[in-house]
Structures are given as C-alpha cells and as structure tokens.
Amino acid sequence: MTHKVHFRTFDIELEVADGQTILDAALAAKIDYPCGCQSGNCGACKSRLFTGKVDLAPYSEFALETSERDQGLVLACRSVPLTDCEIAPLDQDEVVAHPHRVMDCKIGRITEATHDIRVIQIDVIGGGPFSFSPGQYAALTFSGLPPRDFSMANRADEDRLEFHIRRITGGKVSDHILDQLKVGDRVNVEGPYGVSYLRKLHRGPILAVAGSTGLAPIKSIVGSALQIGMKQSIYLYLGVRDERDLYMTDALELLATDYPSLTFTPVLSEPSEQVKYRSGLVTDAVLSDFDDLDGCKAYIAGPPAMVEMAVEKFQLLGIRREDCHADAFYTEAEKAILDQGE
C-alpha cells in the first residue's frame, strides 16, 4: 500500500511505496533533500512532520534526541509512512549545494602519521571537478572492498584530496589502506556529504574539537577559516590517548604562531609519561578553559561517544545545540548494533 507524502519546502507530492523511507522516495524523485549517512547516525535529514504518522527505524540519539522526537521531529532516512504525511527538512543556516560527483582517482602520496594512522593524498583522474565545503566527507571505495566514509582534510581550493585513516580492529578497509595500499592505486571517491561544514558568515568565536583522525575535517575547517580571512578567535583542541597518537602537532603549532587568532591545545587522556601537553579528557579541558562561550560555533569530529559528550557538555558553556556542528561516524559493527535496535 502506498501513501502520499507532501514535501512542503519543495511543494511536491509523491507516492511512497510500502516499506520505503521518505528520504529514499525523495532522492529517487531527484529532490535535493538534505542528507548525509542515510542510516540514522548523523541527523542531516532531520525534518518536521506536520501531519501523518511514520514508523521510525532504529537511530542514534545523537541524530535525534527524545525531546526533539516529542516535538514532532523525525529523521527522513528512518521514516516509513504509515499514513499520508506532510514533511519538511529543518531550516539550515548557510545552506551549501555542491554537485554530487562519482570520481575515478589515484593515490598520489601515503604518509605514515602514527603507528596506526595514514594520511593519503588523492588525485582526481576523471569525473571532476570536485567541490565541497570544509568539514564535509566523501565515500571512498577501494578495489573489491565496500565503501567507507572519510572526511576531507584539505582546503577546498587545494588540488589534492587529503584523508586521514586510522586502523580499526577487524576493519578490512583500514587494514588494506595501512598494509597494502600503494602510490598509484585507484580509488573511487563519491560525494560530498555532511552538514558539519564551516559557516563562513559566522562572526563569533569558533571552537574546533577533534578526537584522533577527527582532526581531518577540523583541519579543513580551521585552515579554510584562516585562509579566507575570518578574524574571530579560533580555539582548536586535539584529543588523543597518548604521545604516540599525536600527529601534525608541529604544523598546527606553527599555524598558531603565524595566526595569533588561533590557539592550539593538544590533550592526552592517558599519557604514558610526563609530557608538555595537557592531560585528561579533551571535553573537560574545554570546560576548564572557558566559563561562557555564548555566540560561539562548535565544530566537533571524532568517535561518536566523544562527539555526543562534547555536544552535551558544551551547552553548559552557553553554546546552543544548533550551533554544535558534528557528523558522527560509526564503525560497521556500531552501525549493525544500531540497526538491531540494541
């Protein structure tokens, strides 16, 4: 049985098939509906349901909080209509639109950043040009392996795409990248995706918090903000476990020297010896450094648990929930647990 769904923003009505999500129907009809992960993790497709009822498949509470669900908000990617409906995506500040690309690329450089992190630089061979906003991500597909999402670390004006990949226990894709990938290998890059991008019109302070390879999108955001001449204070925090997990600190410290508006603070949660850097949780470091960050925008990237904790704690400093920008990345094992509703 089909149900009619009216998309208020686009003034379009569609017949949605039984068992089909609202987002799938919209994308199939070539509606430019905002979306990211399409699996209930990121919140990019958060929408207001004006009329009707939907069945919501399991999703992360980071993407949709209980209080938001009580206010009539849903995730289009998890919403299967039970009746005729009317829906609209939430308004976004500084909406960006980039052409969706599927590109043939090759590996141009591989750098061993740490014992379990590789920085790869990629050249576009065909399907470009590729445009994106700092903080967005793409799906990378290596030969014979499933696609995986990784954030761009380069600025949008730079020719080579840069990605930071950390080994995931039992991860076939990360094992391939760290153990077998070589310069010249081909890779498919599709995107861009994500809503945690730099808001260029914002004039208040910027708080940029990265956990491990969450540094990739944060590096793109901070580097781009400085490059285009944004003058406000930028507070960059990098949280890792111990000394051997730190990378790019020399370059970031030099960047902070060149740009007085930038403050860079590495934080080690479990340092193995006495070091010059802060110790503890990176979120706690932020809370101890500030009393009030009203008017600030926060960009957060890293493990989902860290991101969720940061969004919760930073609101105590006066940062509004809608000013906390983050795309939560889950491992395939974490996604499987979520899909099972556990």
C-alpha positions as CSV (number, residue, x, y, z in Angstrom):
1,M,0.0,0.0,0.0
2,T,1.3,3.4,-0.9
3,H,1.0,6.7,1.0
4,K,1.1,10.3,-0.3
5,V,3.8,12.5,1.2
6,H,3.7,16.2,0.6
7,F,7.2,17.9,0.8
8,R,6.2,21.4,2.0
9,T,9.6,23.0,1.2
10,F,9.6,21.8,-2.4
11,D,5.8,21.9,-2.9
12,I,6.0,18.3,-4.3
13,E,3.7,15.4,-3.5
14,L,5.0,11.8,-4.0
15,E,3.5,8.3,-3.7
16,V,5.8,6.4,-1.2
17,A,5.8,2.7,-1.6
18,D,5.1,0.3,1.3
19,G,8.2,-0.1,3.4
20,Q,10.1,2.7,1.6
21,T,11.6,5.6,3.6
22,I,10.6,9.2,2.9
23,L,14.2,10.0,2.1
24,D,14.6,7.2,-0.4
25,A,11.5,8.3,-2.2
26,A,12.7,11.9,-2.3
27,L,16.1,11.0,-3.6
28,A,14.6,8.7,-6.2
29,A,12.4,11.6,-7.4
30,K,15.6,13.8,-7.7
31,I,14.5,16.0,-4.8
32,D,17.6,17.8,-3.3
33,Y,16.7,16.7,0.2
34,P,19.4,17.3,2.8
35,C,21.0,14.1,3.9
36,G,24.3,12.5,5.0
37,C,24.8,9.0,6.3
38,Q,21.3,7.8,5.3
39,S,21.4,5.3,8.2
40,G,20.1,7.3,11.2
41,N,23.5,8.4,12.6
42,C,24.2,12.0,11.5
43,G,20.9,13.9,11.7
44,A,21.4,15.7,8.4
45,C,17.9,14.7,7.2
46,K,16.2,15.8,10.4
47,S,12.7,17.0,9.5
48,R,9.5,18.3,10.9
49,L,6.5,16.0,10.5
50,F,3.4,18.3,10.2
51,T,0.7,15.7,9.6
52,G,0.5,12.0,9.5
53,K,2.3,9.1,11.2
54,V,5.5,7.3,10.4
55,D,7.3,4.2,11.6
56,L,10.9,5.2,12.7
57,A,13.6,2.5,12.2
58,P,16.3,2.4,14.9
59,Y,18.5,5.5,15.0
60,S,21.2,7.2,17.1
61,E,20.0,9.6,19.8
62,F,22.8,11.8,18.7
63,A,21.0,12.3,15.4
64,L,17.6,12.7,17.0
65,E,17.1,13.4,20.7
66,T,14.0,12.2,22.6
67,S,12.9,15.8,23.3
68,E,13.1,16.5,19.5
69,R,11.0,13.4,18.7
70,D,8.4,14.6,21.2
71,Q,8.3,18.0,19.4
72,G,7.4,16.2,16.1
73,L,10.8,15.9,14.5
74,V,11.8,12.8,12.6
75,L,14.7,11.5,10.5
76,A,13.6,11.2,6.9
77,C,16.1,8.3,6.3
78,R,14.4,6.2,9.0
79,S,10.8,7.3,8.4
80,V,8.4,4.9,6.7
81,P,4.9,6.4,6.3
82,L,2.0,4.7,8.0
83,T,-0.5,7.3,6.6
84,D,-0.4,10.2,4.2
85,C,2.0,12.8,5.5
86,E,3.4,16.3,5.2
87,I,7.0,16.9,6.0
88,A,9.8,19.4,5.5
89,P,13.5,19.4,6.4
90,L,14.6,21.7,9.2
91,D,15.9,25.1,8.0
92,Q,19.7,25.2,7.9
93,D,21.9,28.3,8.3
94,E,24.1,29.0,5.3
95,V,22.9,26.1,3.1
96,V,25.5,24.9,0.7
97,A,25.0,22.9,-2.5
98,H,27.7,21.2,-4.4
99,P,27.4,18.9,-7.4
100,H,27.4,15.2,-6.5
101,R,30.3,13.5,-8.1
102,V,31.5,9.9,-8.6
103,M,35.1,10.2,-9.5
104,D,37.9,7.9,-10.6
105,C,41.0,8.8,-8.6
106,K,44.5,7.5,-7.8
107,I,46.7,7.6,-4.8
108,G,49.3,10.3,-5.0
109,R,51.0,10.1,-1.7
110,I,50.9,8.0,1.5
111,T,52.4,9.3,4.8
112,E,52.8,7.3,8.0
113,A,51.5,9.8,10.5
114,T,51.5,7.5,13.5
115,H,51.7,3.8,14.3
116,D,48.1,3.3,13.2
117,I,47.2,6.4,11.1
118,R,48.0,7.0,7.5
119,V,47.5,10.3,5.6
120,I,46.7,9.7,2.0
121,Q,46.6,12.3,-0.8
122,I,44.5,11.6,-3.8
123,D,44.5,12.9,-7.4
124,V,41.2,13.1,-9.3
125,I,41.6,11.4,-12.7
126,G,38.0,11.6,-14.0
127,G,34.6,12.7,-13.0
128,G,35.6,16.0,-11.5
129,P,35.8,18.8,-10.8
130,F,35.1,18.2,-7.1
131,S,33.8,21.0,-4.9
132,F,32.9,20.7,-1.2
133,S,32.6,22.8,1.9
134,P,35.3,22.5,4.7
135,G,34.2,19.8,7.1
136,Q,32.3,17.6,4.6
137,Y,33.2,14.0,3.8
138,A,33.2,11.5,0.9
139,A,32.7,7.8,0.4
140,L,35.9,6.0,-0.7
141,T,35.8,2.6,-2.4
142,F,39.0,0.6,-2.9
143,S,39.1,-2.3,-5.3
144,G,37.0,-5.3,-4.1
145,L,36.1,-3.6,-0.8
146,P,32.9,-1.9,0.5
147,P,32.7,2.0,0.6
148,R,33.7,3.8,3.7
149,D,33.2,7.5,4.7
150,F,36.2,9.7,5.3
151,S,36.4,13.5,5.8
152,M,38.4,15.7,3.5
153,A,41.3,17.3,5.4
154,N,42.5,19.6,2.7
155,R,41.1,23.1,1.9
156,A,38.6,23.2,-0.9
157,D,40.9,25.3,-3.0
158,E,43.7,22.7,-2.9
159,D,44.0,20.3,-5.9
160,R,44.8,17.1,-4.0
161,L,42.2,15.5,-1.7
162,E,43.6,14.5,1.7
163,F,42.2,11.9,4.1
164,H,43.3,10.6,7.5
165,I,42.7,6.9,8.1
166,R,43.2,5.1,11.4
167,R,43.3,1.3,11.7
168,I,40.1,-0.2,13.1
169,T,40.3,-3.6,14.7
170,G,38.9,-6.1,12.3
171,G,38.4,-3.4,9.6
172,K,39.1,-4.8,6.2
173,V,39.2,-1.4,4.6
174,S,41.6,0.2,7.1
175,D,43.8,-2.9,7.1
176,H,44.0,-2.6,3.3
177,I,44.9,1.0,3.5
178,L,47.6,0.6,6.2
179,D,49.1,-2.7,4.9
180,Q,48.6,-2.9,1.2
181,L,47.8,0.5,-0.4
182,K,50.5,2.0,-2.6
183,V,51.0,5.1,-4.6
184,G,49.3,4.8,-8.0
185,D,46.4,2.5,-6.8
186,R,43.0,3.6,-8.0
187,V,40.1,4.6,-5.7
188,N,36.5,5.7,-6.3
189,V,35.5,8.9,-4.5
190,E,31.9,9.9,-4.2
191,G,30.4,12.9,-2.6
192,P,30.4,15.4,-0.9
193,Y,28.2,14.6,2.1
194,G,27.6,16.1,5.5
195,V,26.2,19.1,7.2
196,S,29.1,19.9,9.7
197,Y,30.7,22.4,7.4
198,L,32.3,25.8,8.0
199,R,29.7,28.6,8.4
200,K,31.6,31.4,6.6
201,L,29.2,34.2,7.6
202,H,29.6,33.5,11.3
203,R,31.4,36.3,13.2
204,G,31.6,34.8,16.7
205,P,34.3,32.6,18.2
206,I,35.0,29.2,16.8
207,L,35.6,26.1,18.9
208,A,37.1,23.2,16.9
209,V,37.5,19.9,18.8
210,A,39.0,16.8,17.2
211,G,39.4,13.3,18.6
212,S,42.1,11.3,16.8
213,T,41.5,11.3,13.0
214,G,38.6,13.6,13.6
215,L,41.4,16.1,13.0
216,A,40.8,15.7,9.2
217,P,37.6,17.8,8.9
218,I,38.7,20.1,11.7
219,K,42.0,20.8,9.9
220,S,40.0,21.6,6.7
221,I,37.6,23.9,8.7
222,V,40.4,25.8,10.6
223,G,42.7,26.1,7.6
224,S,39.9,27.4,5.4
225,A,38.7,29.9,8.0
226,L,42.2,31.3,8.3
227,Q,42.8,31.3,4.6
228,I,39.6,33.2,3.7
229,G,40.4,35.8,6.4
230,M,37.9,35.1,9.1
231,K,39.2,37.2,12.0
232,Q,37.5,35.8,15.1
233,S,39.2,33.7,17.8
234,I,39.6,30.1,16.9
235,Y,40.2,27.5,19.7
236,L,41.5,24.2,18.3
237,Y,41.7,21.2,20.6
238,L,43.1,17.8,19.6
239,G,42.3,14.9,21.9
240,V,44.2,11.6,21.7
241,R,45.1,8.8,24.1
242,D,48.9,9.1,24.5
243,E,52.0,10.6,22.9
244,R,52.3,8.1,20.1
245,D,48.8,9.0,18.9
246,L,49.7,12.7,18.3
247,Y,50.3,13.8,14.7
248,M,50.6,17.1,12.8
249,T,51.2,18.9,16.0
250,D,54.3,20.7,14.7
251,A,52.4,22.0,11.7
252,L,49.5,23.1,13.9
253,E,51.7,24.8,16.4
254,L,53.4,26.7,13.5
255,L,50.0,27.7,12.2
256,A,49.1,29.1,15.6
257,T,52.3,31.1,15.5
258,D,51.5,32.5,12.1
259,Y,47.9,33.4,13.1
260,P,47.5,35.0,16.5
261,S,43.7,34.4,16.4
262,L,44.4,30.6,16.6
263,T,45.0,28.8,19.8
264,F,46.0,25.1,19.6
265,T,45.7,22.8,22.6
266,P,46.6,19.1,22.4
267,V,45.2,16.9,25.2
268,L,46.2,13.4,26.2
269,S,43.7,11.2,28.0
270,E,46.3,8.6,29.1
271,P,49.8,9.9,28.8
272,S,52.4,7.3,29.5
273,E,55.0,9.7,30.9
274,Q,55.4,13.4,31.9
275,V,54.8,15.5,28.7
276,K,54.4,19.1,27.9
277,Y,50.8,18.7,26.9
278,R,47.6,18.8,28.9
279,S,46.2,15.5,30.3
280,G,42.6,14.4,30.8
281,L,39.5,14.3,28.5
282,V,39.5,16.9,25.8
283,T,35.9,17.9,26.6
284,D,37.0,18.5,30.2
285,A,39.9,20.7,29.0
286,V,37.5,22.9,27.2
287,L,35.2,23.2,30.2
288,S,38.1,24.2,32.4
289,D,39.3,26.9,29.9
290,F,36.0,28.7,29.5
291,D,33.1,30.0,31.6
292,D,31.0,31.3,28.8
293,L,31.0,30.7,25.0
294,D,27.7,32.2,24.1
295,G,27.7,33.2,20.4
296,C,30.3,30.6,19.6
297,K,30.0,27.9,17.0
298,A,31.5,24.5,17.8
299,Y,32.7,22.0,15.2
300,I,33.3,18.6,16.6
301,A,34.7,15.4,15.0
302,G,35.8,12.1,16.4
303,P,34.5,8.9,18.0
304,P,30.7,9.0,18.5
305,A,31.0,8.8,22.3
306,M,33.3,11.8,22.3
307,V,31.1,13.8,20.0
308,E,27.9,13.1,22.0
309,M,29.6,14.0,25.2
310,A,31.0,17.3,23.7
311,V,27.6,18.4,22.4
312,E,26.1,17.8,25.8
313,K,28.8,19.5,27.8
314,F,29.4,22.5,25.5
315,Q,25.8,23.5,26.0
316,L,26.8,24.2,29.6
317,L,29.1,26.9,28.3
318,G,26.2,28.6,26.5
319,I,26.7,27.2,23.1
320,R,23.3,26.4,21.6
321,R,22.6,22.9,20.4
322,E,22.0,24.2,16.9
323,D,25.5,25.8,16.9
324,C,27.2,22.4,17.7
325,H,28.1,21.0,14.3
326,A,29.1,17.4,14.0
327,D,28.8,14.4,11.7
328,A,29.1,11.3,13.9
329,F,31.0,8.4,12.2
330,Y,30.2,4.9,13.3
331,T,32.1,1.7,12.5
332,E,30.3,-1.0,10.6
333,A,30.0,-3.0,13.9
334,E,28.4,0.0,15.6
335,K,26.0,0.5,12.7
336,A,24.9,-3.1,12.9
337,I,24.1,-2.8,16.6
338,L,22.1,0.4,15.9
339,D,20.2,-1.3,13.1
340,Q,19.3,-4.1,15.5
341,G,17.9,-1.5,17.9
342,E,20.2,-2.7,20.7
